[in-house]
Structure formats: C-alpha cells, structure tokens
Amino acid sequence: MNKQKIKKRVIILLILIAVIILGYAKREEKLLPIREEIVDLSNVPKEKRDNRYRLLKNMTETERDSYEKNQSYFLDDNDLSTKVIIGIYKAEDYGANGGIIMLKKLSDGQFSIYWEIKSPFLWKPELSIKEVRDINNNGLKELIIYSEGGVLYRNIEEEYNDREFWVISLNPKSKTYKVLNQIVDEEKNLVRDFDFSHKYPNKVWNRFYFLMKRYDEFPDLFQDKDNDGIPEIILINPALENFDLIPTSPDMIDKGRQYTQIYKWNGSEYSLWKEVAESSPEFKELFK
C-alpha cells in the first residue's frame, strides 16, 4: 500500500472520528437543562410594567424579605435544589393569562425563574397561596391557591362571600403539573383532559367553589372522613348550585341548599363521594 493511500485513509478516519465526537457533543447539548431566565427588571419599559412585572418587583426587590420568609417551599423535601419562592399575579383582563411564578435564589443574590405556570383561570382580583404539601400521598406536592370572589366575583347575600380554590399537583423533575379540581360544563358533565392554560369558548366551571359567611374563619378544606390516611375535600355550601350555574343534585332539592359536598381521591382524580344535608343524621355523624 503506497503512502498516498495510507494518508487518504488516515484523513477519512479522522473525519469519521470528528463526526462521531460532534454527534455526541450535540446529543449532550440537547440533554443539558434549559438555562433558567435571570430576573432583570432594569430595562423593562414603563408600558410593559404589568402585573407580572409588579409581582417580580415585589418578589426580588420591594418585598423580597417577606417573600423569602413566608413563601419559600421545597417542591420535593428530598431534593434541596427544589426550594423555590412562589408568587401569583392576576391577569390584566378577564380571559387573559395570570400566572404562578416560582423563583430560585442564586448564590450571587440574583433570582432565576425556575418555573412559571400561566392560565386564563388566574384572573381573580385576590389570589393567595393556601399551602404547599402532598395532600393525596402520591409523592408529589400540591399547590393550593384560593381567591376571594370566585367565578362571578359577587355576593349572593350581604353576609356571604364566595371563595374559589385550585389544587395543582406539581412534578418538579419534569416541570409538569396537573389540576386536580373537578371541572364541569353547564350541564354538569365532567370536562376530561382539562387544560388549565387554555381559554375555553364555552363556560366551564370549577367545582371547588363555595360560600362562607363574611366573618367566619376559613374552613378546613381537607379532612380525612373515611380514616384511610388520605384527606377528602370538604365543600360547604357549593356555590355553583347556589348560583344556579349548574343543576342542583336531586337528592338535595327537597332538603334545601345548605348542604356539604365531599370529594374523595380515587388514585388519579377527585370524585364526588357524598352530598350531605345539614339536617341529616349522616351529616351529624360525619361532622361531629
């Protein structure tokens, strides 16, 4: 074999090696996590200083200490890297997106956006975090947020206010979430594969929407009524029925509208387990 052929084969071999190395590099690049956005509000023009901007301003500047102290959570207690600071901003207009922002504090004192969830269902004037914990013992923590004033943001009587809350299961490993609320249409049919980020053309209603007296303490939404170690969701005075937004359950019509719905976790979703009138013996047994 002459030197020319050997040289040519060496060149081809080197090219093949280079292609293989480049291919591995590209694959590794795809596997690297997406760089989190650093929060920098210094160059945001005045016309773009919306509710999201104001929340980030509060979380990282004006109310920074309060957010770090009161709204810091581990999304996974076994993974210290999942410690985040959570804030919520309302939509600019009805039907636009509000959002949930989770920030990570960096070693240099800056903040990065670890995760953001946007939804047109987060339009309410007052949105607060109720708690962050694993409600249903499935290994993932749920974020519970609630608002004063629900779907209609009004009172049916002077002494009552309406409240709405969302139960959102968070998976920090994949940065995916699932809304655990029951969602129904105007005929009370369940909306399957509900998309929290999607604006629906027709009315869909969140079942976890209730009435409470104006000066009462916020009720305990999660109580283990069947003693299986997993709490049920307790909905006293369901608002959708009281507002006639969906049909009232036939069993409750003759017993008046002061009744309680109990939703039970079945391993994949919450389903209506019991409806109990306040005057019934079963109510007294369940809530004694």
C-alpha positions in Angstrom: 0.0 0.0 0.0 1.6 3.3 -1.0 1.9 6.3 1.2 -0.8 8.3 -0.7 -3.5 5.7 0.1 -2.4 5.4 3.7 -2.6 9.2 4.0 -6.1 9.3 2.4 -7.4 6.5 4.8 -6.0 8.4 7.8 -7.8 11.6 6.8 -11.1 9.7 6.3 -10.6 8.0 9.7 -10.0 11.4 11.3 -13.1 12.8 9.7 -15.2 9.9 10.9 -13.9 10.4 14.5 -14.6 14.1 14.3 -18.2 13.5 13.1 -18.8 11.0 16.0 -17.4 13.4 18.6 -19.5 16.2 17.2 -22.6 14.0 17.3 -22.0 13.1 20.9 -21.5 16.8 21.8 -24.7 17.7 20.1 -26.6 15.0 21.9 -25.1 16.0 25.3 -26.1 19.6 24.5 -29.7 18.5 24.0 -29.6 16.7 27.3 -28.4 19.8 29.2 -31.2 21.6 31.1 -32.6 24.8 29.6 -30.9 27.8 31.2 -33.3 29.5 33.6 -34.2 33.1 32.9 -32.4 35.5 35.3 -34.8 38.1 36.6 -33.6 41.5 35.4 -36.2 44.3 35.6 -33.8 47.2 35.0 -34.6 47.7 31.3 -38.3 47.0 31.3 -40.1 50.0 29.6 -43.0 51.6 31.5 -45.6 50.4 29.0 -44.7 46.8 29.8 -44.8 47.1 33.6 -47.8 44.9 34.0 -49.0 42.7 36.9 -46.3 40.1 36.2 -43.6 42.8 36.3 -45.0 44.1 39.6 -45.0 40.7 41.2 -41.4 40.1 40.2 -40.5 43.6 41.5 -42.1 42.7 44.9 -40.5 39.2 45.0 -37.0 40.3 44.2 -36.9 43.9 45.5 -39.6 45.8 47.4 -41.0 42.8 49.4 -38.1 40.4 48.9 -37.6 39.5 52.6 -41.2 38.8 53.2 -41.5 36.5 50.2 -38.3 34.7 51.1 -39.5 34.2 54.7 -43.2 33.4 54.1 -43.5 32.0 50.6 -40.5 29.7 50.3 -41.2 26.0 49.8 -39.5 22.7 48.9 -41.3 21.1 46.0 -39.5 17.9 46.9 -38.4 17.5 50.5 -35.7 15.1 49.4 -34.2 17.4 46.9 -32.8 20.7 48.3 -32.5 22.1 44.7 -36.3 22.4 44.5 -36.5 25.1 47.1 -38.5 27.9 45.4 -40.2 31.2 46.3 -43.8 31.3 44.9 -45.9 34.3 43.9 -49.1 34.7 41.9 -50.2 37.5 39.7 -53.6 38.2 38.3 -54.4 38.7 34.6 -54.6 42.1 33.1 -58.1 41.5 31.8 -60.7 38.7 32.1 -59.7 35.9 29.8 -56.1 36.9 29.6 -53.4 34.9 31.5 -52.5 35.3 35.1 -49.6 33.3 36.4 -47.8 31.4 39.1 -44.1 32.2 39.3 -41.5 30.0 41.2 -38.1 31.7 41.7 -34.8 30.3 42.8 -32.4 32.4 44.7 -28.9 32.1 43.3 -25.6 32.2 45.2 -24.8 35.6 43.8 -28.0 37.1 45.2 -29.8 37.2 41.9 -33.0 35.3 41.1 -33.9 33.0 38.3 -37.3 31.8 37.1 -37.4 28.2 38.0 -40.9 27.6 36.7 -43.9 29.6 35.5 -47.5 28.4 35.0 -49.8 30.7 33.1 -53.6 30.4 32.9 -56.7 32.4 32.0 -58.3 30.9 35.1 -55.9 33.0 37.3 -57.7 36.3 36.6 -59.2 37.0 40.0 -58.5 40.2 41.9 -57.3 38.5 45.0 -55.2 35.3 44.8 -53.3 33.8 47.7 -51.4 30.6 48.4 -53.2 28.5 51.0 -50.5 25.8 51.3 -48.0 23.6 49.6 -48.0 19.9 50.7 -48.7 16.4 49.4 -52.4 16.2 50.0 -53.2 12.8 48.5 -50.0 10.9 49.4 -49.0 10.3 45.8 -45.4 11.6 46.3 -45.9 14.9 44.6 -46.8 18.1 46.4 -49.9 20.1 45.6 -50.1 23.9 45.5 -53.4 25.1 46.8 -54.4 28.7 45.8 -57.6 30.4 46.5 -59.3 33.7 45.7 -61.8 35.9 47.4 -64.6 36.2 44.9 -65.0 33.3 42.6 -66.3 32.8 39.1 -68.7 35.8 39.3 -66.9 37.8 42.0 -70.1 38.8 43.8 -72.1 38.1 46.9 -75.5 36.3 46.9 -76.3 37.9 50.2 -74.7 40.6 52.3 -73.4 38.2 55.0 -71.9 35.7 52.5 -68.8 35.8 50.3 -67.8 33.3 47.6 -64.5 31.6 47.5 -62.7 29.5 44.8 -59.7 27.3 45.2 -57.4 25.3 42.9 -55.5 22.1 43.7 -52.5 21.8 41.4 -50.1 18.8 41.6 -46.5 19.8 40.8 -43.8 17.5 39.4 -40.5 19.4 39.8 -38.5 16.7 37.9 -40.3 17.2 34.7 -41.7 20.6 35.4 -45.2 19.4 34.6 -48.4 19.9 36.6 -51.9 18.6 36.8 -55.0 20.4 38.0 -56.9 18.1 40.4 -60.2 20.1 40.5 -63.4 18.7 39.1 -64.3 20.8 36.1 -67.8 20.7 34.6 -69.8 22.3 31.9 -73.2 24.0 32.3 -75.0 20.6 32.1 -72.8 19.3 34.9 -70.8 17.0 32.6 -67.2 16.4 33.6 -64.6 18.1 31.4 -62.0 15.4 30.8 -58.4 16.4 30.0 -59.0 19.9 31.3 -56.3 22.3 30.1 -55.5 25.0 32.7 -53.6 27.0 30.2 -56.4 27.1 27.6 -59.2 29.6 27.2 -62.5 27.7 26.6 -65.0 29.1 24.1 -68.0 27.9 26.3 -68.5 28.1 30.0 -66.7 25.6 32.2 -66.9 25.7 35.9 -64.6 24.8 38.8 -66.5 22.6 41.3 -64.2 23.7 44.2 -66.1 27.0 44.6 -68.1 27.6 47.8 -69.8 30.2 50.0 -68.9 31.2 53.5 -70.1 33.8 55.9 -68.2 37.0 55.7 -66.5 37.0 59.1 -66.2 33.2 59.6 -62.7 31.6 59.8 -61.5 30.0 56.6 -62.8 26.4 56.7 -60.6 23.3 56.8 -60.8 22.2 53.2 -59.1 18.9 53.7 -60.4 16.3 56.3 -59.9 12.6 56.4 -63.6 11.5 56.9 -63.1 7.8 56.0 -60.0 7.4 58.1 -57.9 5.9 55.2 -55.0 8.3 55.7 -55.9 10.5 52.7 -58.0 13.6 53.3 -61.1 14.3 51.4 -62.0 17.8 50.1 -64.9 19.3 52.1 -67.1 21.8 50.2 -69.6 23.5 52.4 -72.4 25.4 50.6 -71.2 24.7 47.0 -71.5 28.0 45.1 -72.3 26.6 41.6 -75.6 25.1 42.8 -76.4 28.2 44.9 -75.8 30.5 41.9 -77.9 28.1 39.7 -74.9 27.8 37.4 -75.3 24.0 37.3 -78.2 21.9 38.3 -78.7 21.2 42.0 -78.4 17.5 42.9 -82.0 15.9 43.0 -81.4 14.4 46.5 -80.7 17.8 47.9 -83.5 19.9 46.4 -86.1 18.9 49.0 -83.7 19.3 51.8 -82.7 22.9 51.0 -79.5 24.2 49.6 -77.5 24.2 52.9 -75.5 21.1 52.3 -72.0 19.8 52.0 -70.2 18.0 49.2 -67.3 15.6 49.9 -64.8 14.8 47.2 -62.7 11.7 47.6 -59.3 10.9 45.9 -59.6 7.7 43.9 -55.9 7.4 43.0 -56.0 9.6 39.9 -58.6 12.3 40.5 -61.1 13.7 43.0 -64.7 12.5 42.5 -67.9 13.4 44.3 -68.2 10.9 47.2 -71.1 12.2 49.3 -73.6 15.0 49.4 -74.9 15.5 52.9 -77.7 17.8 54.1 -77.1 19.6 57.4 -80.3 18.3 58.9 -79.4 14.6 58.1 -78.1 12.1 60.7 -75.2 11.3 58.3 -74.1 15.0 58.5 -74.1 14.9 62.3 -72.1 11.7 62.2 -69.5 13.0 59.6 -69.1 16.4 61.3 -69.5 15.6 65.0 
